[in-house]
Amino acid sequence: MDSHALGLFLSLADNLHFGKTSREQHVSPSALSRSIKQLEEELGAPLFVRDNRSVRLTREGQQFREYASEVMNGWQAIRQTFRQDQLVLHGELSLYCSVTASYSFLYEILSSFRQDYPRIEMKLHTGDPAKAVERVQQGLEDLAIGARPDSLPAGIEFQSITRSALRFIGPQSPQLLSEEQLKNPGAHSWQDVPLILSEEGLARTRTDRWLKHHNIKPRIYAQVSGNEAIVSMVSLGFGIGVVPQIVLDNSPLAARIRIYDIQPPLTAYDIGLFALHKRLKDPLIAAFWNRR
């Protein structure tokens, strides 16, 4: 007994006409008769009463009709479920971002994405956001979050998520910059100011540009990887640094930090998502890129 045989039986039970049923089901009358006869032999009971003018269901045929309907409905339901499962995206995506991004705006992004695509597994790697583009270029990550550079490398796509001011920061105590130094930054006034700077990345580029504009030869106390490390060292009084406002907004050390109002301010960060252009056709990457 198979689904094809049950389908032929149900069609004949509805039509009560061998010729009409054979035409609807695209089988010959003889093939239809053989299928019904085989069912009757397997069941050990007649399902139809036939004569030259009519066809009707027996009592056993009426009972079997109920059974066959339930089986076929269940068969169609499970087939539909399996087909839908094949259409649901599943697999693995790797995403690189800073620690700050992982517990700030990324939470909402991943929460909504998880609801839409519960079978996509996310692998989250955290580190220095200055390496975001590089990790995507090298194929180490499918996607990365970081600050948009002044010019995008060839083959890299960027999608903005938020903007963040870039701040000069110092410890609450001791006071490392006087009002005069803030008003008139220059080679003489800043020559003894210890700086804690990023090893690389957009913040370092823009800080170096600012220092050069004011003819300041920096006294670099430390070069570190990651904005969180800069905040930590600044809070301990080792020097002043430059970090995005979003890092301060999410830092447990924010109360130990003072923000210096230096004019004109450094150009703000445009923070967003990086991916290789050629990989945006990948269904998993496209799903994240085009998320709601």
C-alpha positions in Angstrom: 0.0 0.0 0.0 1.4 3.4 -1.0 0.3 7.0 -1.3 -0.3 6.6 -5.1 -2.7 3.7 -4.5 -4.5 5.5 -1.7 -4.9 8.6 -4.0 -6.5 6.4 -6.7 -8.8 4.9 -4.2 -9.9 8.3 -2.8 -10.5 9.7 -6.2 -12.6 6.7 -7.2 -14.5 6.9 -3.9 -15.4 10.5 -4.8 -16.3 10.0 -8.5 -17.7 6.4 -8.3 -16.8 6.2 -11.9 -13.8 4.3 -13.3 -13.6 6.2 -16.6 -13.7 9.6 -15.0 -11.2 8.6 -12.3 -8.7 7.2 -14.8 -8.9 10.4 -16.8 -8.4 12.7 -13.8 -5.5 10.6 -12.4 -3.9 10.0 -15.8 -3.9 6.2 -15.6 -5.5 3.6 -17.8 -8.8 2.0 -16.7 -7.0 -1.3 -16.4 -4.2 0.1 -14.2 -6.9 1.7 -12.0 -8.7 -1.6 -11.7 -5.5 -3.5 -10.8 -4.6 -0.9 -8.1 -8.1 -1.2 -6.5 -8.0 -5.0 -6.7 -4.6 -5.1 -5.0 -5.9 -2.9 -2.2 -8.8 -5.3 -1.7 -6.5 -8.3 -1.7 -4.3 -6.7 0.9 -7.2 -5.7 3.1 -9.1 -9.0 2.6 -12.4 -7.2 1.9 -14.2 -5.7 -1.1 -14.1 -1.9 -1.2 -16.5 -1.3 -4.1 -19.6 -3.0 -5.5 -19.5 -2.9 -9.3 -22.1 -3.7 -11.9 -22.6 -2.6 -15.5 -24.3 0.7 -14.5 -22.9 1.8 -11.2 -20.1 1.8 -8.7 -20.6 2.2 -5.0 -18.6 1.9 -1.8 -19.1 -1.1 0.5 -19.3 -0.8 4.3 -15.6 -1.7 4.4 -14.9 0.8 1.7 -16.6 3.6 3.7 -14.4 2.8 6.7 -11.3 2.6 4.6 -12.1 5.9 3.0 -11.9 7.6 6.4 -8.6 5.9 7.1 -7.2 6.8 3.7 -8.2 10.4 4.1 -6.4 10.7 7.4 -3.2 9.1 6.0 -3.2 11.3 2.9 -3.8 14.4 4.9 -0.9 13.5 7.2 1.3 12.7 4.2 0.6 16.1 2.5 1.3 17.9 5.8 4.6 16.2 6.5 5.7 16.8 2.9 4.9 20.5 3.2 6.8 20.7 6.4 9.8 19.1 4.9 9.7 21.4 1.9 9.4 24.5 4.1 12.4 23.3 6.2 14.5 23.1 3.1 13.6 26.7 2.3 14.7 27.9 5.8 18.2 29.3 5.8 20.6 27.4 8.0 24.3 27.3 8.5 27.0 29.4 10.2 28.1 33.0 10.1 31.2 34.5 11.7 31.1 38.1 12.9 34.0 40.2 14.2 33.5 43.3 16.4 34.9 45.1 19.4 33.8 44.2 23.0 31.9 47.5 23.2 29.9 46.7 20.1 29.1 43.2 21.3 27.2 44.5 24.4 25.8 47.7 23.0 23.9 48.0 19.7 24.9 44.5 18.5 22.5 43.0 21.0 19.4 44.4 19.3 20.7 43.4 15.8 21.4 39.8 16.8 18.1 39.5 18.8 15.9 40.4 15.8 18.1 38.4 13.4 17.8 35.3 15.6 14.0 35.6 15.5 14.0 35.7 11.7 16.6 33.1 11.2 16.7 30.7 14.2 18.7 28.1 12.3 21.7 30.3 11.4 24.4 29.9 14.0 26.4 33.0 14.8 30.1 32.8 15.7 31.1 36.0 17.4 34.8 37.0 17.7 35.9 40.2 19.5 39.0 42.2 19.2 40.5 45.5 18.1 38.0 47.2 15.7 40.9 48.6 13.7 41.3 45.1 12.3 37.7 44.7 11.1 38.3 45.4 7.4 41.5 43.3 7.4 39.8 40.3 8.8 37.1 40.4 6.2 39.6 40.9 3.4 41.6 37.9 4.6 38.5 35.7 4.7 38.8 35.2 8.5 35.3 36.6 9.0 32.1 36.7 7.0 31.2 40.1 8.4 32.8 42.7 10.7 31.8 45.8 12.6 34.1 48.8 12.7 34.6 52.4 11.8 34.5 53.4 8.1 37.9 54.5 6.9 38.3 57.7 4.9 38.4 55.5 1.8 37.1 52.0 1.4 39.4 49.3 0.1 38.5 47.8 -3.3 36.0 45.0 -3.0 34.7 46.0 0.5 31.1 47.1 1.1 30.0 49.2 4.1 26.6 49.7 5.7 26.3 52.3 8.4 24.8 51.4 11.7 25.5 54.5 13.9 27.8 57.5 14.4 29.9 58.3 17.4 32.0 61.3 18.3 35.7 60.9 18.8 36.8 62.2 22.2 40.0 63.3 23.9 39.8 61.8 27.4 41.9 62.0 30.6 41.6 60.7 34.2 39.5 62.5 36.8 42.6 62.7 38.9 45.2 63.9 38.3 44.3 66.7 35.9 46.7 66.2 33.0 45.7 69.2 30.9 45.3 72.8 32.1 42.7 75.2 30.7 45.6 77.0 28.8 46.6 73.8 27.2 43.1 73.1 26.1 42.6 76.6 24.7 46.0 76.7 22.9 47.3 73.3 22.0 50.7 73.5 20.5 54.3 72.1 20.4 55.4 73.9 23.6 52.2 73.4 25.7 51.8 69.7 24.9 55.4 68.6 24.9 55.1 66.9 28.3 51.6 65.5 27.9 51.7 61.6 28.0 49.5 60.1 25.3 48.0 56.7 25.1 47.1 55.9 21.5 45.8 53.1 19.4 48.5 51.1 17.6 46.6 51.5 14.3 43.2 52.4 12.9 41.0 55.4 12.2 41.4 57.0 15.7 45.2 56.9 15.4 45.1 58.3 11.9 42.9 61.2 12.9 44.8 61.9 16.1 48.1 61.9 14.3 46.6 64.4 11.8 45.4 66.6 14.6 48.8 66.5 16.3 50.6 67.4 13.1 48.2 70.3 12.5 49.2 71.7 15.9 52.9 71.0 15.4 52.9 68.7 18.4 55.5 66.1 18.6 53.7 63.6 20.8 55.1 62.1 23.9 53.7 58.6 23.5 53.4 56.8 26.8 51.8 53.6 25.4 50.4 52.2 22.1 47.7 49.7 22.8 45.2 47.5 20.9 41.6 48.2 21.6 39.7 51.2 22.9 38.7 49.5 26.2 42.4 49.2 27.1 42.9 52.9 26.4 40.0 53.8 28.7 41.5 51.5 31.4 45.0 53.0 31.2 43.6 56.6 31.1 41.4 56.0 34.2 44.6 54.9 36.1 46.2 58.3 35.3 48.9 57.2 32.9 48.0 59.7 30.2 45.3 61.1 27.9 43.8 59.2 25.0 41.3 59.3 22.2 38.3 56.9 22.0 34.8 57.0 20.5 32.0 58.3 22.7 30.2 54.9 22.3 33.0 53.3 24.2 32.7 55.7 27.1 28.9 55.3 27.1 29.3 51.6 27.8 32.4 51.6 29.9 32.3 50.6 33.6 35.2 53.1 34.1 33.3 56.1 32.7 33.0 57.7 36.2 36.8 57.8 36.4 37.2 59.6 33.1 36.9 63.3 32.1 36.2 64.4 28.5 38.2 67.3 27.2 36.3 69.8 25.0 38.9 70.4 22.4 37.9 72.5 19.4 37.5 71.9 16.6 36.6 68.3 17.5 38.0 65.3 15.7 35.8 63.9 12.9 33.1 61.5 14.2 33.2 57.8 13.7 30.8 56.2 11.2 30.3 52.8 12.6 28.9 50.0 10.5 29.1 46.6 8.9 31.8 45.4 6.5 31.6 42.6 4.0 33.2 41.5 0.8 31.2 42.7 -2.2 31.6 39.4 -4.0 30.1 37.5 -1.0 26.9 39.5 -0.7 25.2 37.0 -2.9 25.8 34.3 -0.3 22.3 33.7 1.2 23.5 33.7 4.8 25.5 36.9 4.4 22.7 38.6 2.4 20.2 37.7 5.1 22.3 39.5 7.8 23.2 42.4 5.4 19.5 43.0 4.5 18.2 42.4 8.0 15.1 44.4 9.2 
